[in-house]
Amino acid sequence: MPGSAAYPAAAVALLECVTRASGLALPDEALRDAARRTDEEIARQVESSDEIGELVEALERQYDAFVDAASAEGLLAEPGAEMPTADELGAQFERFLAEQQGRSDTPEP
């Protein structure tokens, strides 16, 4: 698939979920070894380039800010609170997508 990359750690996480949900014990040693090697290669590349290191730090800050904002706003409504309308949900989703794309022309609430 063009533009895609293998990330064995994601496959390990998925396999763990399948194991928990199904109770099946699936072989995962080779996949875990591949995940370890991939993580080591990523760490090597990040350490070897200031530009990549700065990019990773910026992505980590962006993710932390998103998690903090989601925690502050709360993803679930308080008991007795009114549910947002479809338009409000759509506008919030559009703002989220715009933030992910780095756009500043977000719709007003």
C-alpha positions as CSV (number, residue, x, y, z in Angstrom):
1,M,0.0,0.0,0.0
2,P,1.6,3.3,-1.0
3,G,2.4,5.6,1.8
4,S,2.0,3.0,4.5
5,A,4.6,1.7,6.9
6,A,4.8,-1.4,9.0
7,Y,4.6,-0.8,12.8
8,P,4.7,-4.1,14.5
9,A,4.1,-2.6,18.0
10,A,0.6,-1.7,16.8
11,A,0.0,-5.3,15.6
12,V,1.2,-6.5,19.0
13,A,-1.4,-4.2,20.7
14,L,-4.1,-5.5,18.4
15,L,-3.1,-9.1,19.1
16,E,-3.2,-8.5,22.9
17,C,-6.8,-7.1,22.5
18,V,-7.8,-10.2,20.5
19,T,-6.2,-12.4,23.1
20,R,-8.1,-10.7,25.9
21,A,-11.4,-10.7,24.1
22,S,-11.2,-14.2,22.8
23,G,-9.1,-16.0,25.3
24,L,-7.0,-17.4,22.4
25,A,-3.3,-17.8,23.0
26,L,-1.7,-16.7,19.7
27,P,2.0,-16.9,19.0
28,D,3.5,-13.5,19.2
29,E,7.3,-13.9,19.8
30,A,8.3,-13.0,16.2
31,L,6.0,-10.0,16.2
32,R,7.3,-8.8,19.5
33,D,10.9,-9.1,18.2
34,A,10.0,-7.2,15.1
35,A,8.4,-4.5,17.3
36,R,11.5,-4.2,19.5
37,R,13.7,-3.9,16.4
38,T,11.5,-1.3,14.8
39,D,11.4,0.8,18.1
40,E,15.2,0.6,18.3
41,E,15.5,1.8,14.7
42,I,13.1,4.6,15.3
43,A,15.0,5.7,18.4
44,R,18.3,5.5,16.4
45,Q,16.9,7.7,13.7
46,V,15.5,10.2,16.1
47,E,18.8,10.4,18.0
48,S,20.8,10.9,14.8
49,S,18.9,13.9,13.5
50,D,18.1,17.1,15.4
51,E,15.4,17.9,12.9
52,I,13.6,14.5,13.5
53,G,14.0,15.0,17.2
54,E,12.4,18.4,17.1
55,L,9.6,17.0,15.0
56,V,8.9,14.2,17.4
57,E,9.0,16.6,20.4
58,A,6.5,18.9,18.6
59,L,4.2,15.9,17.9
60,E,4.4,14.9,21.5
61,R,3.5,18.4,22.7
62,Q,0.6,18.5,20.3
63,Y,-0.7,15.1,21.5
64,D,-0.3,16.2,25.2
65,A,-2.2,19.4,24.5
66,F,-5.0,17.4,22.8
67,V,-5.2,15.0,25.7
68,D,-5.2,17.8,28.2
69,A,-8.0,19.7,26.3
70,A,-10.1,16.5,26.0
71,S,-9.7,15.9,29.7
72,A,-10.6,19.4,30.6
73,E,-13.7,19.5,28.3
74,G,-14.6,16.0,29.2
75,L,-15.8,13.5,26.6
76,L,-18.9,12.6,28.5
77,A,-21.7,14.9,29.4
78,E,-22.5,15.5,33.1
79,P,-25.6,13.8,34.4
80,G,-28.6,15.9,33.4
81,A,-26.7,17.9,30.9
82,E,-28.2,18.5,27.5
83,M,-26.7,16.5,24.7
84,P,-25.1,18.6,21.9
85,T,-26.9,19.0,18.6
86,A,-25.7,17.4,15.4
87,D,-24.6,20.8,14.2
88,E,-22.6,21.4,17.4
89,L,-21.0,18.0,17.1
90,G,-20.2,18.6,13.4
91,A,-18.6,22.0,14.2
92,Q,-16.5,20.5,17.0
93,F,-15.4,17.7,14.7
94,E,-14.5,20.2,12.0
95,R,-12.4,22.2,14.5
96,F,-10.6,19.0,15.5
97,L,-9.8,18.1,11.9
98,A,-8.6,21.6,11.2
99,E,-6.3,21.5,14.2
100,Q,-4.9,18.2,13.0
101,Q,-4.2,19.7,9.6
102,G,-2.7,22.9,11.2
103,R,-5.3,25.1,9.7
104,S,-6.4,28.3,11.3
105,D,-9.7,28.8,9.5
106,T,-11.7,26.8,12.0
107,P,-15.5,27.3,12.1
108,E,-17.0,29.3,14.9
109,P,-19.1,27.4,17.5
